[in-house]
Amino acid sequence: MYAYVGFFLAIVVSPSFAQELLNPSQVVLHIGKGGENPRNSEGSFIQLDEGKILFAYSKFEGGAGDHANAYIAGRYSIDGGNTWTDEDKVIVSNEGGMNVMSVSFLRLQDGAIALFYARKNSLDDCTPFMRLSHDEGRTWSAPVGIINDSEGYYVLNNDRVIQLPGGRLLVPVSLHKVAGEDFRMRGRIYCYFSDDNGKTWQRSVELPNPKEVVVQEPGVVLLKNGTIKMWLRTDRGVQYLSESHDKGMTWEEVYPSNIPSPRSPASIKRIPETGDLMLIWNNNDGSIEERASFRTPLTAAISKDEGKSWVNLITIENDPEGFFCYTAISFKGKEVLLGYMAAERIGLKEKIPLVLRKMSLKQFYE
């Protein structure tokens, strides 16, 4: 069960909430701060030709809950992320019975751009779809359903889809409900994969979870040795892990890491400039009862050894009453763009703003 426990073994010590906050001038866009619409969340970046950047996100208009009316909105930057357009462009209108939300962009190996998102029709029907653009996001193909072998409520987090060197696309999902059953907090975890650029999809073996740990919101990253590492949020005070050695077809039994975490998603990406891994998450193990659901502070760390240890902890947001999560990460040379929910816990039902922050990569190594 613990054959690969070397990954993410180093214990990360939670920093004090009193740590100095990063320079607020790094916030280059603050969407929904004034409460113009109830929720702005779960986005992803894509770098376009001629230096343009598109950030697309879930824009809710019918309430702040996960089942309210929402569409995929986009903002553009032409100066490397320093400034952004004032008005939203509709990237995907609400084609679902409830909403469309939770964006993942991916530049494919053939140069096309893939857009992934969840289409939510009902509490029994939420599945991911994919569209392609061959003209740098100006137009998009018709949607292709990724899950066609079963019906249910599948969760695909934002900024989560990867492509392996051989071209395989991997979409990690968590199934929480099928018709006739109650919603289950413990997800059934799969990866759907495509070997033909998204035309057809197949399902992996279910992630083994014999102890029935509450696992949710999977993400995946490719290690240098070819292993695919999966991380998952849980209610056990840490992130949980699994790995695949056959390109996402089968998975090892899920096991705990030593990354302290409330029941909140983490984000991991490889830094192109250095080859290291970057982790962004809520560095809080939830051990104090009143903090069990806190999604604060928002913290970053670097791994130079493929996740065996994490160093250079920095605090991105440290408001003890804040709620920071669902981070999108994009690298442009020696700079990093982050996009994340930045709300106050007290007002979550009324207002959820979204922050875009631009940082120097050097800050993550100081």
Secondary structure, DSSP 8 states (H G I E B T S, - for coil): --TTTTTT-S------TTS----GGGEEEEETTT-SSSEEEEEEEEE-GGG-EEEEEEEESS-SSTTS-EEEEEEEESSTTSS--SS-EEEE---SSSEEEEEEEEE-TTS-EEEEEEEEEETTEEEEEEEEESSTTSS----EES--S--SEEE--TT--EE-TTS-EEEEEEEEE-TTS---SS-EEEEEEESSTTSS-EE------TT----EEEEEEE-TTS-EEEEEE-SSSEEEEEEESSTTSS----EEEEEE--S---EEEE-TTT--EEEEEE-----SGGGTT-B--EEEEEESSTTS--EEEEEEE--TTEEEEEEEEEEETTEEEEEEEEEEGGGTTT-B-EEEEEEEGGGGT-
